[in-house]
Amino acid sequence: MKTKMNIESLVPYEVMTYKNVIRLDANESAYNMDVNIFKSLNRYPDDRASELKNKLADYLKVFPSELVIGNGSSEMIELLFRTFIEKGDKVLGFENSFSMYKVFSTIYEADYITVSNDYVMDMDELIRTAIYEQPKMIMICNPNNPTGYLISKCDIERLLKMYDGLVVVDEAYIEFSEGSMLNRLDTYDNLVILRTFSKAWGLAGARVGYMIASENIVSSVLKVKAPYNLNALSQQAALYALDNKETMAENVRAIILEREIMERTLDQLDIKAYKSSANFIYFKGQDDLYEALLKKGVLVRFFGAGRFRVTIGKKEENESFVKALKEALVEIN
Ligand SMILES: *Cc1c(COP(=O)(O)O)cnc(C)c1O
């Protein structure tokens, strides 16, 4: 069977499945939550996840009608494409950013155009490109994965003032930082914010993400959402997490502290590491560092061309990483 032409060039998202390694490759939380979830599994889940939506709306201080909840923020990204993007539409983003924006652009036959960035994201350039190219949708990851760079709120606001297409701000890591666009939702009805329980909340296994946007956008997106998209177990898990938000805050504080320690350590090792506003650090090194670390049981994310990202784990994990890194640097030099 021949697949659609635009799908042919895609490669499946590759997830490393090593056993017995310290996993610092996927920005998950090292902290787990205990949840008692086997409740009413004979029934379909609440299609609109109302209980969760109300509790979440309360937490965020928005209206439930401004929320869509689903299977990770990945589903939210796809729903935006499914709702708004037609073949040939332009989608604009930064080059060194979350890979799924490009993947969904390919699947939905959009033209993904990028502004180049190594670490710093040049918003003047993005705004100029937006005005010139008039994309249907702009994807901004803030703080950015994989670099950890944080764009200032006023820079994002400058874009919102100049451009009235969809501006999607992916705040998957905002709990590790400051500067959410949440309190600008009432001002800009073309603003969409994406959030997830996968990172700071430590629920990557439950796959819960959400979108916050104007009621207009939300009601369009709900038209294409599959029924019962968020299963009952995951709804329970997210409710439990929201009831324990102090735990999340404590874990975030611990991770930020560890991140600062790691930044100093990498600096002392003369590694070019970049200041991060998230739960990972982007750094540069020789390509063979990846295999050398893996041999010592530490998995980091390698993006090719000397670019790496290490997730901040628990103290012991971070120390194992540093130990492995020191040995690896000696070996490969
Ligand atoms: C991890 C991540 C997501 C996906 O989160 P899920 O809710 O697990 O689908 C979305 N955007 C960015 C930038 C991420 O890093």
The ligand as a Gaussian input file, in Angstrom:
#p B3LYP/6-31G(d) Opt

LIG

0 1
 C        7.809000      17.340000      26.108000
 C        7.268000      18.432000      25.247000
 C        5.961000      18.417000      24.754000
 C        5.123000      17.207000      24.798000
 O        4.574000      16.998000      25.969000
 P        3.464000      15.872000      26.151000
 O        2.456000      16.596000      26.945000
 O        4.144000      14.785000      26.876000
 O        2.950000      15.463000      24.816000
 C        5.488000      19.500000      24.062000
 N        6.272000      20.547000      23.789000
 C        7.537000      20.572000      24.207000
 C        8.368000      21.734000      23.874000
 C        8.081000      19.520000      24.928000
 O        9.361000      19.547000      25.275000

